[in-house]
Amino acid sequence: MVDSDDPVETLRRWTDVGGTWRVHGRRRDTLIIGLYRCDGGEEVDRLISADPDLLRYVGDRTDSEA
């Protein structure tokens, strides 16, 4: 599981190198996000965070393609 002080930066870096992400769950104020290879295949890690900046950044999106 990804352990980052800045989950927004983690998602930005992930997509900058071609990876994709998908929201797996929303629990109260917590997001569970799967990080996937650039081909959209295998999940390689998960990001679980209640960071308010991440909640704003992701908004209502369900994945990095939205």
Order of alpha helices (4+ residues) and beta strands (2+ residues): alpha-beta-beta-beta-alpha
